Amino acid sequence: MSDDVSQIILEELRAHRKETMDGFGRIDNRVRSLEESRAEQKGTIKTAVTISGMLSALVAFITSIFYH
């Protein structure tokens, strides 16, 4: 009888472990997706800041040429 109970407990533990690993796999995929999208957003922000900085420098240069 104790072997039967032990087998049942082991089967339940294995099933629980499998469910837990599947859940962690889904969470890992979500986290990886969020990290990738944030990296893309940071890259987009850096590009926009660089372009706007270049444009403002160009406007300042042109303004200094004509109004100086």
C-alpha positions as a printed NumPy array, in Angstrom:
array([[  0.   ,   0.   ,   0.   ],
       [  2.789,   2.459,   0.8  ],
       [  4.421,   1.756,  -2.592],
       [  1.146,   2.618,  -4.303],
       [  0.88 ,   5.866,  -2.362],
       [  4.505,   6.684,  -3.093],
       [  3.958,   6.074,  -6.809],
       [  0.875,   8.279,  -6.823],
       [  2.77 ,  11.048,  -5.026],
       [  5.704,  10.745,  -7.443],
       [  3.374,  10.901, -10.441],
       [  1.669,  13.989,  -9.049],
       [  5.026,  15.629,  -8.366],
       [  6.188,  14.873, -11.904],
       [  2.98 ,  16.306, -13.343],
       [  3.302,  19.409, -11.168],
       [  6.946,  19.836, -12.183],
       [  6.03 ,  19.551, -15.864],
       [  3.26 ,  22.15 , -15.484],
       [  5.625,  24.449, -13.619],
       [  8.309,  24.143, -16.301],
       [  5.73 ,  24.845, -19.02 ],
       [  4.615,  27.935, -17.104],
       [  8.193,  29.142, -16.729],
       [  8.706,  28.596, -20.45 ],
       [  5.741,  30.823, -21.267],
       [  6.908,  33.477, -18.807],
       [ 10.428,  33.327, -20.25 ],
       [  9.051,  33.901, -23.751],
       [  7.04 ,  36.897, -22.53 ],
       [ 10.024,  38.387, -20.715],
       [ 12.244,  37.901, -23.763],
       [  9.617,  39.574, -25.96 ],
       [  9.372,  42.535, -23.569],
       [ 13.153,  42.887, -23.441],
       [ 13.367,  42.885, -27.233],
       [ 10.622,  45.481, -27.616],
       [ 12.225,  47.733, -24.988],
       [ 15.577,  47.445, -26.716],
       [ 13.911,  48.464, -29.987],
       [ 12.201,  51.39 , -28.25 ],
       [ 15.505,  52.555, -26.759],
       [ 17.123,  52.346, -30.189],
       [ 14.296,  54.337, -31.718],
       [ 14.559,  56.993, -29.02 ],
       [ 18.336,  57.269, -29.473],
       [ 17.898,  57.639, -33.225],
       [ 15.231,  60.313, -32.807],
       [ 17.388,  62.242, -30.321],
       [ 20.396,  62.058, -32.634],
       [ 18.431,  63.252, -35.652],
       [ 16.764,  66.074, -33.73 ],
       [ 20.146,  67.122, -32.332],
       [ 21.635,  67.218, -35.816],
       [ 18.68 ,  69.202, -37.142],
       [ 18.858,  71.714, -34.304],
       [ 22.608,  72.124, -34.873],
       [ 21.97 ,  72.702, -38.583],
       [ 19.265,  75.292, -37.85 ],
       [ 21.557,  77.025, -35.347],
       [ 24.385,  77.067, -37.895],
       [ 22.194,  78.457, -40.677],
       [ 20.718,  81.03 , -38.317],
       [ 24.17 ,  82.142, -37.213],
       [ 25.274,  82.555, -40.846],
       [ 22.331,  84.736, -41.897],
       [ 21.866,  86.79 , -38.74 ],
       [ 25.433,  87.442, -37.782]])
